[in-house]
Amino acid sequence: MDSALVEVFGKTEKEVVKETPAQVEKGVWATVLALIWLHGFKMDAQVEWQLVAMKAVTWIRNQKVVSLSECVRVGNCLLGCQVKEEDLGF
């Protein structure tokens, strides 16, 4: 995972990699975390990122992630958020 992205989350790369749900690709995990972070910490700037977020959600859907609910649950725990899966657009 990109170290700059991990830094934005306020975590170490080791912490983020350790929490990656089984059988989830790194790119999917990073994107889910980014979406949770945006919804959890940057709602005041939603107009600036909402189109990119919609594209990210479409991309994740196309990846056919089996454990998407688990990704959201674990991501919320890791980032200290309470973002609902449906709020992300999944």
Phi and psi in degrees as a GROMACS rama.xvg file:
@    title "Ramachandran Plot"
@    xaxis  label "Phi"
@    yaxis  label "Psi"
@TYPE xy
-62.1162  128.939  ASP-2
-65.4986  -31.0986  SER-3
-66.4803  -38.7031  ALA-4
-66.7434  -44.5509  LEU-5
-59.9295  -39.1843  VAL-6
-63.4572  -39.3636  GLU-7
-59.4839  -38.8403  VAL-8
-71.2045  -15.1829  PHE-9
75.2502  28.2658  GLY-10
-126.039  167.74  LYS-11
-89.9521  158.328  THR-12
-60.617  -37.1791  GLU-13
-60.9159  -43.2319  LYS-14
-61.3937  -45.1027  GLU-15
-68.1626  -44.0131  VAL-16
-65.8915  -40.7038  VAL-17
-59.2427  -36.0999  LYS-18
-87.2377  -0.84362  GLU-19
-60.415  122.088  THR-20
-60.4268  149.178  PRO-21
-57.9982  142.209  ALA-22
61.7007  26.0241  GLN-23
-111.18  126.136  VAL-24
-66.3727  150.286  GLU-25
-56.936  -40.4547  LYS-26
-65.5863  -39.6191  GLY-27
-65.7157  -46.2337  VAL-28
-60.6844  -45.4509  TRP-29
-62.1299  -39.6699  ALA-30
-69.3118  -41.8798  THR-31
-61.9459  -44.9309  VAL-32
-61.7785  -41.4737  LEU-33
-62.374  -42.1337  ALA-34
-64.6108  -42.7745  LEU-35
-62.1029  -44.4158  ILE-36
-61.7815  -44.6772  TRP-37
-60.4179  -46.384  LEU-38
-69.9934  -31.8514  HIS-39
-83.2079  -29.9262  GLY-40
-125.521  -13.6708  PHE-41
-129.037  32.228  LYS-42
-63.2423  -27.0727  MET-43
-66.4909  -18.0368  ASP-44
-112.719  21.5836  ALA-45
-54.7929  -37.1849  GLN-46
-59.6713  -27.4568  VAL-47
-79.0651  -27.8705  GLU-48
-119.182  -2.95861  TRP-49
-63.753  -35.9471  GLN-50
-69.019  -40.0749  LEU-51
-64.882  -39.0106  VAL-52
-63.8775  -40.7367  ALA-53
-62.3757  -40.6159  MET-54
-63.9996  -40.766  LYS-55
-63.6541  -41.3861  ALA-56
-63.3647  -42.9809  VAL-57
-60.8163  -43.5858  THR-58
-62.3571  -44.7975  TRP-59
-61.9491  -44.1324  ILE-60
-57.2298  -40.3296  ARG-61
-69.1492  -16.7031  ASN-62
-80.0546  -10.5135  GLN-63
53.624  53.4058  LYS-64
-72.5913  121.872  VAL-65
-72.121  -37.6065  VAL-66
-107.467  41.8577  SER-67
-62.1356  -40.7555  LEU-68
-60.4737  -40.9181  SER-69
-65.0216  -40.1275  GLU-70
-58.7722  -44.7553  CYS-71
-66.189  -43.6664  VAL-72
-61.4046  -49.974  ARG-73
-67.1206  -39.8667  VAL-74
-62.0641  -41.619  GLY-75
-60.5815  -45.064  ASN-76
-61.9839  -44.7293  CYS-77
-63.6424  -41.159  LEU-78
-94.5823  -4.01471  LEU-79
71.6026  36.3955  GLY-80
-114.305  173.11  CYS-81
-136.992  45.9931  GLN-82
-80.2911  130.588  VAL-83
-80.7473  145.81  LYS-84
-54.2093  -43.0166  GLU-85
-67.9415  -26.5193  GLU-86
-69.1681  -25.375  ASP-87
-79.1371  -17.9902  LEU-88
98.3945  14.4424  GLY-89
